[in-house]
Amino acid sequence: MKVGGKQYRTVWMEDSSVFFIEQNLLPFEFRIQQSLNYRESCQAIRSMQVRGAGAIGALAGFTMAQAFLEAENIADPGLAAKAREEIEATRPTARNLFHAVEKVWEAGLISATYALSAALALADKDSEDCKKIGEYGNSLIRDGFRIETHCNAGWLAFVDYGSALSPVYLAHSKGKNIFVYVDETRPRSQGARLTAWELHEEGIPHTIIPDNAGAWLMFGGKVDMMICGADRIAANGDTANKIGTFEKALSAKAAGIPFYIAAPLSTVDLNCKTGKDILIEERSEDELLYAEGPDEEGIIRKIRTASPGSGAYNPAFDVTPAELISGIITEKGIVRASGEGIKEALRADEGYETLKLNIL
Ligand code: MRU
């Protein structure tokens, strides 16, 4: 995607350094950060400087490659395994992170150069997959559609294009007249900060709505479809996504509005038979108790907005049962949210089983 007329990916690697768009500063400041080693890259994932399933997947792959390169440089054979543990402990829910680490790990057992090639190939694949998701998803969007989305599953959440927003970008570029309702997505406000910024940059008509307005708008006949991203999809189609997604899916079902999930197949986890097996990240209570934004000098400040005597519980994701999902838009087509649908998509993805061979 372009920012200020220049083409960017959210995360990329040059030599042994990783570069990324610092998402915690957006939309107030656009800054590229450099991470010199796997420890700094782990911190970037942990602190959500890079967030969103595909983006942290690509970064995790690069981080694993950085560890293999360092291990080779300082001749420390135990370093890569230690780094793998550290990377896998950064954030638990997005499947893409583990998918990338597994692939780069296998390649790194041959050599650090293979690890690097694998990481670069995975990032390229993430971008290509999201582009295809856009093409399939666009077929669902009719001229005049008003689309609601939750959190940020735009290009910032991937290497490029995005999942839920990729069809929206394509529909807009094809001249369809569309409008997007952006859920603010408390507590970190990925909708109000990141999705709104992306849509503004692309000149797509949109408005931010309170998280709790979805049902009201849907029953008021203001929403034609909802598209959300995914952080992990279980073998039966149950889908983990940003907290609040489940409620939106319930509202959409009750209002008779199609509710789609858009995600690359790297988000599917066959080891999770159902959504009950998906580990849900719990984040710091500070995300609820404080709000942040720039002061008059542009310095980002945190202020307490909740009653000082109270604590908070902050689950970062929820699981939407498959039966509430109208379909899953993947890079291999739109499939039913069911065991059969998932299998069908994986069967169609020749590269899924052979990705390692392709890289090597
Ligand atoms: O906690 P985040 O911001 O990393 O959450 C992930 C997400 O951005 C969302 O859940 C998104 O809708 C799916 S990831 C493309």
Boltz pocket constraint, residues with backbone or C-beta under 6 A from the ligand:
constraints:
  - pocket:
      binder: B
      contacts: [[A, 51], [A, 52], [A, 53], [A, 54], [A, 150], [A, 151], [A, 152], [A, 153], [A, 154], [A, 157], [A, 158], [A, 163], [A, 190], [A, 228], [A, 229], [A, 230], [A, 231], [A, 240], [A, 241], [A, 242], [A, 243], [A, 316]]
      max_distance: 6.0
